[in-house]
Amino acid sequence: MPSPLIQWMIFHMLGLRTDPPGVLFTAIYDVIIIAAVFVPVISAIPIFCIWWERKVAAHIQSRIGPNRVGPFGLLQSIADGVKLLLKEDLIPRDADPFLMRLAPYLAFAPVFAAYLALPFAPDFTFEPRLAVGLFWILAILSVEVMGVILAGWASNNKWAVFGGMREACQMVSYEVPLGLSIIVGVMAAGTLNLVRLGFQQGGGIHTWLIFRNPFAFLAFFTYFVASLASNKRAPFDLPESESELVAGYHTEYSGLRFSFFFFSEYAGMFIVGGIQAALFLGGWNDPFGLIGWKYSHFRALFDADRSIVHAAPLLVLNCLGAGIFTTKALAIIFVQMWIRWTLPRPRIDQVLYACVKVLLPMACVLLLGAGLWQLLVPDLPIVPWSMLSTGQIFNPWNLHQWYNAGATAALVTRLLLALVGISGFTAILMWIGYAAVTGRNIKQRLSDPAPIGNGTAAAVG
């Protein structure tokens, strides 16, 4: 089997066998990639997101946020990490020492493993041949709940036990509508391979799965709400609600072990955002389909003549695609932060009611509707820029090809849904821009100094 692009380029420059690559050198290459790429990336994402959430929260609350350590306070998270490293690792006398030490690693390790299947770009995926990559990520992430439950139980603290049991109820409940929402997207795509999903959405914004049919469009929002609950994000942060349970399941943790829970939450935010971007929002593809078009062209040249000259354009396209994918995932994380600092926290019974009585029936209706749509509405579930049965290249912007395939209704539906999505996204951007421009004129920041004079100073004497 031919080696992936990046592995081929490295082996070619080192003079090693490339097609097929040696088993021993491939194993060494995988270990080096994990240590040199994934470990720094998985560490940098939570560090950045923690700083970013502090800035977002500060802006919403009319504060400045971190601004002392490094430019714009960017190094504040690193300073906090150093502080946590120097703190004493305390274990309560009546706690289970082994289980309490095991829980943080059991919560963080699945999140780390899930990154190995994220499709950052066509050739920037650790294992692009994983046929069930989407459900593999979900299965791996479901192990995290065991670490949370174990942390609460092993601490021998009633508040920690309450937090762990809340996480068990919440996670198990919301995984059902979350999984059903994903099935709606998978049903439209016909594959669980995340790289294949990206290729199917490479023809422009109207080929993204969110605009494939009305049920996939609504499943996008159902998945987003369920992902908030499964990732313990506000307003579904009941397992660690400080107003009720001190700190929830990690009440008794301090130092480095506490930071593992923190890191797993923010790294998990990127995972659920990455799944949403890969499944619904086109993955690494731009809205115009330029990356998919150019990639198919240069990939054909590279497969015909494997050389560095033909590999270089593919490397550039992969870098652009990885930037687009990361931007989409970070945009979803921003919405998660926005919601956290905007909405109040509901009660646990309201959280479970929203799942059982609202999201679950909605997800079932969407699944049924998506199945009927697949059955009754003809479509073109073909990878853009690939060969049709007629011998032509499938151009998703060519209306005649849709008409000749009898998929005019599907194309009209996609274009209308894309128009709705673009209008909504533009309205949100205008809203944020208007708030940023006029915010200081509406209400001053609490950190701004009081004006001198103008009758505001209190009279003395």
C-alpha positions in Angstrom: 0.0 0.0 0.0 1.4 3.4 -0.9 2.6 5.5 2.0 0.8 8.8 3.0 2.1 12.0 1.5 4.0 13.4 4.5 5.5 10.0 5.3 6.5 9.5 1.7 8.2 12.9 1.6 10.2 12.3 4.8 11.2 8.7 3.8 12.1 10.0 0.3 14.4 12.7 1.7 16.0 10.2 4.0 16.6 7.6 1.2 14.3 5.0 2.8 11.9 2.7 1.0 8.6 4.4 0.3 6.2 2.1 -1.6 5.6 0.1 0.4 7.4 1.5 3.5 9.2 -0.8 6.0 7.2 -1.9 9.0 9.9 -1.0 11.5 10.6 2.5 10.1 6.8 3.1 9.8 6.4 2.3 13.6 9.3 4.6 14.4 7.8 7.3 12.2 4.4 7.1 14.0 6.0 7.4 17.4 8.0 10.4 16.4 5.0 12.1 14.8 3.0 11.5 18.1 5.8 12.9 20.2 6.9 15.8 18.0 3.5 16.9 16.6 0.5 15.7 18.6 1.9 16.2 22.1 2.8 19.9 21.5 -0.5 20.5 19.6 -2.7 18.9 22.2 -0.8 20.9 24.9 -1.0 24.2 23.0 -4.8 24.0 22.2 -5.9 23.9 25.9 -3.3 26.6 26.8 -4.7 28.9 24.1 -8.3 28.1 24.8 -8.0 28.8 28.5 -6.5 32.2 27.8 -9.1 32.8 25.1 -12.0 32.0 27.4 -10.7 34.4 30.0 -10.6 37.1 27.4 -14.1 36.3 26.1 -15.5 36.2 29.7 -13.7 39.5 30.5 -15.2 41.2 27.4 -18.7 40.0 28.2 -18.3 41.2 31.9 -16.8 44.5 30.9 -13.3 43.6 32.1 -9.9 43.4 30.4 -8.8 39.9 31.3 -5.3 38.5 31.4 -2.8 41.2 30.3 0.2 41.0 32.5 2.1 37.8 31.6 3.4 38.0 28.0 1.9 40.0 25.1 -1.9 40.4 25.6 -1.5 38.0 28.6 -0.9 35.0 26.3 1.5 33.4 28.7 -0.9 33.5 31.6 -1.9 29.9 31.2 1.8 28.8 31.2 2.3 30.8 34.4 -0.7 29.0 36.0 0.7 25.7 34.8 4.0 26.4 36.6 2.0 27.3 39.7 0.1 24.1 39.6 3.3 22.1 39.2 4.7 23.6 42.3 1.6 23.0 44.4 1.5 20.1 46.9 -0.4 17.0 45.6 -2.8 16.3 48.5 -4.9 13.1 48.9 -7.5 13.0 51.7 -6.9 10.5 54.5 -10.0 8.4 53.8 -9.7 8.5 50.0 -8.6 5.6 47.8 -5.0 6.7 46.8 -4.7 4.4 43.8 -8.0 5.2 42.2 -7.7 8.9 43.0 -4.4 9.0 41.2 -5.7 7.0 38.3 -8.8 9.1 37.6 -7.1 12.2 36.0 -5.2 10.1 33.6 -8.3 8.1 32.7 -10.0 11.4 31.9 -7.2 12.9 29.8 -5.9 9.8 27.9 -9.0 9.3 25.8 -9.0 12.9 24.7 -5.4 12.6 23.6 -6.2 9.4 21.6 -9.2 11.0 19.9 -6.9 13.6 18.2 -5.2 10.8 16.2 -8.3 10.4 14.0 -9.2 14.1 13.5 -9.0 15.0 9.8 -7.0 18.3 9.9 -6.4 18.0 6.1 -6.4 15.2 3.5 -2.9 14.1 4.3 -2.7 15.6 7.8 -4.6 12.8 9.4 -2.7 10.3 11.5 -4.7 7.3 10.4 -6.7 8.2 7.2 -7.7 4.6 6.5 -9.7 4.2 9.7 -13.1 3.1 8.2 -15.1 4.0 11.4 -13.1 7.0 12.5 -16.1 9.0 13.5 -17.6 6.5 15.9 -14.1 5.5 17.1 -13.6 9.1 18.4 -17.0 9.0 20.1 -16.2 5.6 21.6 -12.9 6.8 22.9 -14.4 10.0 24.4 -17.0 8.0 26.2 -14.3 6.5 28.4 -13.7 10.0 29.9 -16.9 9.7 31.9 -15.2 6.8 33.8 -12.4 9.1 34.9 -15.0 11.6 36.2 -17.0 9.0 38.1 -13.9 7.5 39.5 -12.6 10.9 40.7 -15.8 11.6 42.6 -16.0 8.1 44.1 -12.4 7.8 45.1 -12.3 11.2 46.8 -14.7 10.0 49.5 -16.3 13.4 49.5 -20.0 13.8 49.2 -19.8 16.8 46.9 -17.4 15.0 44.6 -19.7 11.9 44.6 -22.7 14.1 43.7 -20.7 15.6 40.8 -19.6 12.2 39.5 -23.1 10.8 39.6 -24.4 13.9 37.8 -21.8 13.4 35.1 -22.9 9.8 34.7 -26.6 10.8 34.3 -25.8 13.7 32.0 -23.3 11.9 29.8 -25.3 8.7 29.3 -28.5 10.7 28.6 -27.1 13.2 26.1 -25.0 10.6 24.2 -28.2 9.2 22.7 -29.4 12.4 20.9 -25.8 13.2 20.1 -25.3 9.8 18.4 -28.6 10.1 16.5 -27.6 13.5 15.2 -24.4 12.1 13.9 -26.2 9.2 12.2 -28.3 11.8 10.3 -25.0 13.2 8.8 -23.5 9.8 8.3 -26.7 8.6 6.5 -26.4 11.5 4.1 -22.7 10.8 3.4 -22.7 7.0 3.4 -19.4 6.7 5.2 -17.8 6.8 8.7 -14.4 7.6 7.4 -13.6 11.2 8.3 -11.2 11.7 5.4 -13.8 10.4 3.0 -16.3 12.8 4.5 -14.0 15.7 3.8 -13.6 14.7 0.2 -17.4 14.5 -0.3 -17.7 18.1 0.9 -14.9 19.5 -1.4 -17.1 21.0 -4.1 -18.2 24.2 -2.4 -20.5 25.3 0.4 -23.6 23.6 -1.2 -21.8 20.3 -0.9 -21.3 20.6 2.9 -23.4 18.0 4.8 -25.2 20.7 6.9 -26.9 21.8 3.7 -27.5 18.3 2.2 -31.1 18.3 3.4 -33.3 20.1 6.0 -32.9 17.2 8.5 -29.1 17.4 8.4 -29.4 21.2 8.9 -31.4 20.7 12.1 -29.2 17.8 13.2 -26.2 20.2 13.2 -27.9 22.3 16.0 -29.1 19.2 17.9 -25.5 17.8 17.9 -24.2 21.2 19.2 -26.5 21.3 22.2 -25.9 17.6 23.0 -22.1 18.2 22.7 -22.3 20.9 25.3 -23.8 18.5 27.8 -21.4 15.6 26.9 -18.4 17.9 27.4 -19.7 19.4 30.6 -19.9 22.9 29.2 -22.2 25.6 30.6 -25.1 25.7 30.9 -24.7 22.0 31.3 -21.8 22.1 33.8 -23.8 20.5 36.6 -21.0 18.0 37.5 -18.8 20.8 38.7 -21.3 23.5 39.6 -19.4 25.7 42.1 -22.6 27.3 43.4 -23.9 23.9 44.6 -21.1 21.3 44.9 -18.0 23.4 45.8 -16.1 22.2 42.7 -17.9 18.9 41.9 -16.0 15.8 41.1 -12.6 17.4 41.4 -13.1 19.1 44.7 -10.3 17.2 46.5 -7.8 17.5 43.6 -4.9 20.0 43.6 -1.8 20.7 41.7 -1.0 18.8 38.5 -3.8 16.3 38.8 -6.3 19.1 38.9 -4.8 20.5 35.7 -5.4 17.2 33.9 -9.1 17.6 34.3 -8.9 21.2 33.1 -6.8 20.2 30.1 -9.1 17.3 29.2 -12.2 19.7 29.1 -10.6 22.2 26.8 -9.0 19.6 24.6 -12.4 17.9 24.4 -13.9 21.2 23.3 -11.7 21.1 20.2 -12.6 17.5 19.6 -16.3 18.0 19.5 -15.8 21.2 17.5 -13.6 19.3 15.1 -16.2 16.5 14.7 -18.8 19.1 13.9 -16.5 20.8 11.4 -15.6 17.5 9.7 -19.1 16.1 9.6 -21.3 19.2 8.9 -19.1 22.2 7.9 -17.0 20.8 5.1 -13.9 19.8 7.1 -10.8 21.3 5.6 -12.6 22.7 2.5 -13.2 26.3 1.7 -16.8 27.6 0.8 -15.8 27.9 -2.9 -14.4 24.4 -3.4 -11.0 25.6 -4.5 -9.0 23.3 -2.2 -11.0 20.3 -3.3 -10.6 21.2 -7.0 -6.8 21.9 -6.8 -6.2 18.9 -4.6 -7.8 16.5 -7.1 -5.7 18.0 -9.9 -2.3 17.9 -8.1 -3.1 14.5 -6.5 -3.6 12.9 -10.0 -0.2 14.3 -11.0 1.5 13.0 -7.9 -0.1 9.5 -8.2 1.1 9.4 -11.8 4.7 10.6 -11.0 5.7 10.5 -7.3 8.2 13.3 -7.0 8.9 16.2 -4.7 7.9 18.6 -7.5 4.4 17.2 -7.5 4.3 16.7 -3.7 5.0 20.4 -2.9 1.7 21.8 -4.1 -0.1 19.1 -2.1 1.8 20.1 1.0 0.7 23.7 0.5 -2.9 22.7 0.1 -2.8 20.6 3.2 -1.4 23.5 5.2 -4.2 25.7 4.0 -6.8 23.0 4.7 -5.5 22.5 8.2 -5.8 26.2 8.9 -9.4 26.2 7.6 -10.3 23.2 9.7 -8.7 24.7 12.8 -10.5 28.0 12.2 -13.9 26.2 12.0 -13.3 24.2 15.2 -12.2 27.4 17.0 -15.3 29.2 15.8 -17.5 26.5 17.4 -15.4 26.8 20.6 -16.0 30.5 20.6 -19.8 29.9 20.5 -19.4 27.5 23.4 -17.6 30.2 25.4 -20.2 32.8 24.4 -23.0 30.6 25.7 -21.2 29.8 28.9 -20.9 33.5 29.9 -24.4 34.3 28.7 -26.9 31.7 29.9 -27.6 30.8 33.5 -27.2 27.2 34.8 -30.4 25.1 34.9 -31.2 22.5 37.6 -30.3 18.9 37.1 -33.9 17.9 36.6 -34.3 20.6 33.9 -31.1 19.3 32.2 -32.5 15.8 32.0 -35.9 17.0 30.9 -34.4 18.8 28.0 -32.7 15.6 26.9 -35.5 13.1 27.4 -38.5 15.3 26.4 -36.9 17.7 23.9 -33.6 16.6 22.2 -34.3 12.8 22.1 -37.7 13.1 20.3 -36.3 15.7 18.0 -33.3 13.5 17.1 -35.6 10.6 16.4 -37.8 12.7 14.1 -34.7 14.0 12.3 -33.4 10.5 11.9 -36.7 9.3 10.4 -37.0 12.3 8.1 -33.4 11.9 6.9 -34.1 8.3 6.0 -37.2 9.2 4.1 -35.4 12.0 2.3 -32.7 9.6 1.2 -35.4 7.2 -0.1 -37.6 9.7 -1.9 -35.3 12.5 -3.1 -32.7 11.6 -5.8 -29.2 13.1 -5.1 -25.7 12.9 -6.3 -23.7 11.4 -3.4 -20.5 11.5 -5.4 -17.1 12.9 -4.5 -16.7 16.3 -6.3 -14.2 16.4 -9.1 -14.3 12.7 -9.5 -15.3 10.7 -12.6 -19.0 10.1 -13.3 -20.3 7.0 -15.0 -20.7 9.0 -18.2 -16.9 9.6 -18.3 -17.2 13.3 -17.3 -15.6 14.9 -14.2 -18.3 15.8 -11.7 -18.3 19.6 -11.3 -20.7 20.5 -8.4 -21.2 24.0 -9.9 -22.4 22.5 -13.3 -26.2 22.7 -13.2 -26.6 20.5 -16.3 -25.0 17.6 -14.5 -27.4 17.8 -11.6 -30.3 18.1 -14.1 -29.2 15.1 -16.2 -28.9 13.0 -13.0 -32.5 13.9 -11.9 -31.2 15.7 -8.8 -32.5 19.2 -9.4 -34.7 19.1 -6.3 -31.7 18.2 -4.2 -29.6 21.0 -5.7 -32.3 23.6 -5.1 -32.7 22.4 -1.5 -28.9 22.7 -0.9 -28.8 26.2 -2.4 -31.7 27.4 -0.3 -30.3 25.9 2.9 -26.9 27.4 2.0 -28.5 30.8 1.6 -30.1 30.5 5.0 -26.9 29.5 6.6 -24.9 32.3 4.9 -27.5 34.8 6.0 -27.5 33.7 9.6 -23.7 33.6 9.7 -23.5 37.1 8.2 -26.1 38.4 10.7 -24.0 37.0 13.6 -20.8 38.6 12.3 -22.6 42.0 11.9 -24.0 41.6 15.4 -20.5 41.0 16.9 -19.0 43.8 14.8 -21.7 46.2 15.9 -21.1 45.3 19.6 -17.4 45.7 19.3 -17.7 49.1 17.6 -20.4 50.6 19.8 -19.8 48.7 23.1 -17.6 51.3 24.8 -20.0 54.1 24.0 -22.9 52.2 25.6 -21.2 51.2 28.8 -17.8 51.9 30.1 -15.6 49.0 31.2 -15.4 48.6 35.0 -11.6 48.9 34.7 -11.7 52.4 33.1 -10.7 55.2 35.4 -13.4 57.6 36.5 -13.3 60.9 34.6 -11.8 63.8 36.4 -13.9 66.8 36.8 -17.4 67.2 35.3 -18.8 67.3 38.8 -18.0 63.6 39.4 -15.5 64.1 42.2 -16.9 64.3 45.7 -16.7 67.6 47.3 -14.3 67.8 50.3 -14.9 70.0 53.3 
